[in-house]
Amino acid sequence: MGEGTDEIHEAGRPILRIAVMAAALAAAPAIVLQFGGAHVPYPAEAAGFGLAIVGAAFLLSWGAEVAQLDISAGLSLAVLALVAVLPEYAVDFVFAYKGGESVRMFGPSCPGLNGEPSPCSLALANMTGANRLLIGIGWTAVVFVAWYRTRAKNKKDPAVPHWRGVQLERSHSVEFSFLAIATAYSLTLPLKHSITLIDAVVLIGIFVLYSVRISRAPAEEPHLVGPARWIGSFATPRRRATVIGLFVFSAFVIVISAEPFAHALVETGSSYGISEFFLVQWVAPLASEAPEFIVAILFAWRLNTNSALGALVSSKVNQWTLLVGSLPIVFAIASRSFHGLPIAGVQREEILLTAAQSLFAVAVLVNLRMSLAEAGWIFGLFMAQFLASIIGGETWHEEVLLVGSGIYLVAGVWLLAKSRDHLRALLHNGLRAPYRELVDKSVPGER
């Protein structure tokens, strides 16, 4: 078999089996809580359902990787795009659906049910938190880990080339081009009172065009590691049955866990005086994004940085198009109306900051390279805004968001103006150049 399914050493099989079993058993508390009638404090309930979502996300990621061995390149990309972010979608859809119910019952102001915070605002908080974490923590972690690993190799062997940062292959121009388009459109959202069905059509349309474009990529055997590599070594019938089983079981766990997890998070905040928005915006996305982050960091540890950062960039495209575009659809179904998902209060500034961060990240990586210093700037600005929001509390929260947005926008526009030749090359490669040219290492490409 190919690189992705090389024979697994016998000594490593028990560890891989344990990893799969542990991820599956992580669902046990959620199943007991949901069907056993047990009553536990809200923090324990949130932890139990959150752990189940993390375990299911790991199983989904392994199954999705292995599935690439058995389905066409185009279909595998479409499946992976949906599967990789299913846990995040599930939690966010819960809040969007509750928001629609609130509007249907109480009017367009979207008040919370039973004294809870507005679910419309919580839906947007969860979405913005997930998107900012992906760039601020996920992208930069790949660079930091790669730098650390390369430095360690340099100490052992001075002949190892000096590390110049994470360099993505030219084919990743496709993801960045569509991310740039989605980011440009997202900058219009803070100017509106709601995310409408028209916005849904535009954003999902961008995702469809992205999927069509990337489906033309030449088929490559996936590079499987860890449990995915072990499952990929199974005989074909057993492998396919295992992948189907992982998908079905994971989907079941996520479906039964998403709503209780979201509810328990909100109630935990209410009961213990913790900001519900903080829990929904940062804790919930961390639970659903953790497996993806861990897989990317493992790739970076092996210095397969192209796969590590490339996968996270692709996830950002999915979240910034399909996820944001799907929220008003879920909201419309629940509200039984054509009302858009309301953008109220501080969520307008949250969306602006998220779009501005995306612009800055695209500007930094317009040449498909991220240095240690550039990763430091992305991480530093993210943490500065995050800590400033916590320290300033509600009193200064809006001001912190606006200042952070301004810094991102000014720096992003300046970098793009400075690198306009790279931007033209990126858009040409991403939108027009044939894929055979993008993947041909013998054809020099503009960076």
N, C-alpha and C positions, 0 to 999 in steps of 0.2 A: 504494500500500500504506500501512499505518498507520505510526504513530510508530516501531514496533519494527523496520520494514524499509524505511525511507527509502533513497533512492538513495545509494550510496556514492560519494564523490568518487574519480575515477580515480587521483589522486595517492596516495590512501591504500590502494588495493587491494594493491599489492605488499607493503606492511608487514604487512597482515592475512594474506596468503598465507604470508609468511615465518613469522609467529607460529604458524599451524596446522602448517606443515611442521616447525618446530622442536619443537613438542610431540610430533609423531609420531616424529621422529627421536630424541627422548629415549629411546625404547624400544629403540633399536638395541643399546646395550651389554647390556641384559638378554637380548635374543634371542640375541646371540652367546654370552653366558655360559651360557645355559640349553641351547642346542642345538649350540654350537660346541665344547664339551668343553674350553674354556679354564679354566685354574686361576690365580687371582689371589689376592692377600692379602685377608683378610676385610674390612678397611676399604674396599678398592676394590670388592669385591663388594657390600657394603652400599650404597655410593654409587651403583653402577651400577643396582641394582634399585630403590633409592630414587628415583633420577632418573626411571626408567621409570614409577614410580607417580605421581610429580608430573606428568609429561607426560600420562599417561592420565587423571588427574583433571581437567586442563585441558580435554582433548578431551571428556570426559564432561560437564563443566559447560556447555561451548558447545553440545553436541548436545542436552542437556536443555533449555536455554533455547529453542533453535530449535524443539524438538518441541512446544512449547506452541502453535505456530501451526497444528498439524495434528491435535491430538487434543482431546477434550472437556476442560472445565475440571476436572471431578472426576478423570478418568483422568490428566490432566497433573500434578495435585498428587500423586497416588499415585506416579507414576513419578519425579517430581522428588524426593520424599521418600526414595526408595530410592537413586536414582542419585547424589544429592549426597554421600551418606556411604558409598558403596560401597567406596572405597579404605580408609577407616578400618575398616569392617566386615571386609574381607578379611584385614587384618593381625591384628585381634583374634580372628577366628575361627580363625586358624592356632594361636594360643596356647591357645584354649579346646579345640580338637580334640586338641592334644598333651596337654593336661591330662587329657582323657578317656582317651586311650591309656595315660597313666601310671597312672591309677586302675585301669584294666582289667588292667594287667600287674603292678602292684606294690601295689595296695591303696589305700584312701581317703586315705592321707597325701599322695598326689599328689607323689611325689619327681620330680626332673628326670631325664630320660633321658641316659645317658652323662655323668653328672656335671654337667649343666646345671642352672640354677636351676629351681625349681618352675614349670612352665608355667601352672599355675592362678594363681599369684601374678602372673606376667607378664601374663596375660590381664586381670586386674583392674587392674594398673598401667597398661597401655595404655589401658584404658577411662577410668580416673580422670584420667589426664594429658590425654587428648583433651577431656574435659568441662571441666576447669579452664582449659585453654588457650583454649577457645572463649569463655569469659566474661572471664577475666583479660586476655587479649591481644586477641581478636577484637572483642568488644563495645566495649571502651574505645578501640581504635584508630579506630573509626568516629567517636567523639566528638572525639578529639584532632585528627583530620584535618579534620573539619568546622569545628572552632573555628579552626584555623590558616587555612583557606580563607576563612572569614567575616571574620577579622581583616584579612587581606590586602585583601579587598573594602572593608572599612570605611576603610582608609587611602586607597584611591583615591576612594571616594565616601562621604563622611560621612552621606549621606542613607540609606544602607543600614541597615535596622532592627538594633537591638542584639541580639546573639545570646544567646538564653536557654537554649540546649541543644538536644539532639536530641529532637524531638517526634514520636512515632509516631501514626499514624492510629488512630481508635477501633477499627477492625476487627481490629487486632493484640491486642485483649483476648482473642481466641480462643486464640492461642498462649500468652499468659501465664497464662490460666486453667488450661489443661491442663498447663503447666509447673508451676504451683503444686500441682496435684493430684499429679503425678508426684513432685515434690520432697517433699511430705508423706509419700508412701508410701516414698520412698527413705530417709527418716530411720529407718525400721524395719529396714533391711538390716544396719546394724552390730550390731544386737542378736541376729543369727542366726549360725549356724555355716556356712551356705552360702546361695547364691542358688539357690532351688529352682525346679522346674517350676511350682509354684503362683505364685511371684513372676513367672515368665515369662508366665503366663496374665493376671495382673493388669496388668503393664506393657504387654504387647502389646495387651491389651484397651483400655487408656487410649489407645494409639496409634491403634487402629481407630476408637474414638469420636472422637478428634481428626480423623482423616482424613474421617470421615463429616460431621462438623460443618463442616470447612473446605471440603469439596467443594460445599457449598451457596453458596459465595461466587459472586457474579456474574462471568461470564466477562469478562476484560479482555485486550486485545491486549498481549503482553509488551513491555517496553521493552528492546530489545536494544542492546548496545554492543559495539564491538570486533569480533573474529572472528565472534561469534554474529550480529551485525548483518549482516556480509558474507554469511555462509552463508544467513541468512534472506532475502537479496535474490535468491537463485537462483530460477529457475523451479520450480514446484511439484514435478514429477517428480525433478528434479536435487536439490532441497533434501531431499526425503524419502529419496532414496538416500544422500545424504551423511550425514544424521543416523543412518540405520541402520548405515552403514559406520563412523561414529565410535563408536557403541555397541559394535558387534561387536569392532572392533580394540581399544578400550579395555578391554573385559571380558577379552579374550584376554591383553593385557599384564598386567593386574592379577592374573589367575589364575596366570600363570607366574612372577610376581614376588613375590607376597605371602609364600609360604613361604620362598624363599631369602633374601629381605630380612630376615625375622624371625630366621632362623637365623644369618645373617651378623652381625646386630646383637649377638646373644648371644655369638657366638664372638669378635667384636671386643672386647667387654668382658672376656671371659675371657683373651684373649691379651695385652691391654695394661693390665690392672689397672683398667679403667674399670667402674663399677657397671653391671651389665646392666640393673638396674631403672631407672637413670637414662636409659639409651639407649632402652629400650622405652617408658618413661613419657613422655619429652619429645621425643626425636629422631624416633621413628617417627610420632607424631601430627603433628608439625610438617610432615613430608613429605606426609602425606595431607591435612592441612588447609590447606596453603599456597595452593593455587589458590582455595579458597573465601575465604580471608582477602584475597587480592589482588583478587578481583572485588569484595568488599565495600568495600575501601579505594578502588577506582576509582570506585564509586558515590558514596562519601563525598566524594571529590575533586571530583566534579561536583555536590556538595551535594544529591544524591538520597539523603538520609540515611534516609528512611522505608524505601526498598528495601534499603539496605545493612544497617541494624540489624535490620529485619524478617526478612531472609533468615537472619541468624545466630541469631536467636531461634528460628526454625523448625527450624534444624539442631540446636539444643540440645534441643528437644522430641523430635526424632527419636532423638538419641543417648541421651537419658535414659530413653526408653521402649523403642523398638524394639531398639536395640543392646544395652542391658543385659538386656532380656527374651530376646533371642536367644541370649546366651552359654550359659545353662544347657541350652538345647535342643541346641546344637552339642556341648556337653560330654556330654550324655546319649547322643547318637548315638554318639560316639566311645567312651564307656565301656561302652556296651551295658547301661546300668542306669538306674535312676531317681534315682541320687545327684545332689544339687545340687552346683554349682560351689563348692568349699570356700573359705571366707573365713578365712585363717590369718594369724597374725602381725600385722605392721604393716598389712596390707591392710585390716583392720577400721577402723583409724584413717584410712587413705586414703579409704575410702568415706564415712566420717563427715565428713571435711573437704570432700569433693566435694559431698555433700548440703547441708552447712552453707553453702558458698559459693553454691550454687544458691538457697537460702532468702534469703540476703542480697541477691542480685541481683534476685530477684523483689520483695523489699521496696523496694529502691531504685527500681525501675521500675513500681511499682504504680500510679502516676499516668501511666504511658506517657511519661514524660519523663526524660532523663538529662542533668544539667548537667555542666559541666567538673569541678566539685568532686566530684560523685558518681562520675564516671569515674575521677578521681584516687584516690578511696578504694578503688574496686574494684581498680584496677591496683596501687596501693600495697600493699594487703593481700596480693594475689597474689604480688608480688615479694618482700615481706618474708618470707612463709612459704617461698618457693622458695629464697631466698638463705640463710635460717636453716637450712634442711634441708641445704644443701650445706656450709655452714660447720660446722654441728654434727656432720655425718656420721652414722654409725649410732648413735653414743653418745647423741645428743640428738634423733634423728629422731622417735621416738614422742612425746616431750614437745612438740616443735615442732608436730606434727600436732594434738595435743590442745589446745594453747593456741590455735592458729589456728582450730580448730573452735569453741572456746568464744567467741572474739571474734566470729566470723561469726554464731553462734547468738544470742548476747545482742543484738548490733546488729540482726540481722534481726527478732527478735521485738519489740524496742523500736520499730523503724520501722513494722512492721505494726500494732502496737497504736496508734501515733500516727496512722497513716493508715488506720484501719479503715473509714472512709467510702469512701475510694478503693478499698479491697479489696472491699467489698460491691458497688460499682459495676462493678469489673473482673469479678468473678465473674458478675454479672447479665448484663453485656454479652457476656462470653465464652461463657457456657453457655446463656443463655436468649433474649437479644434477637435478633429477626429480622435476617438479614444486610442486608436492604434499609435497616433503621434504622441499622446500623453504618456503612454506606458513604454514607448520605445526609448530605452536608455541611450541609444546611439544618436538620438536626435536632440541637440542642445536646446533647452528651453529657457526662456527669460525668467528670471527670478524676481 
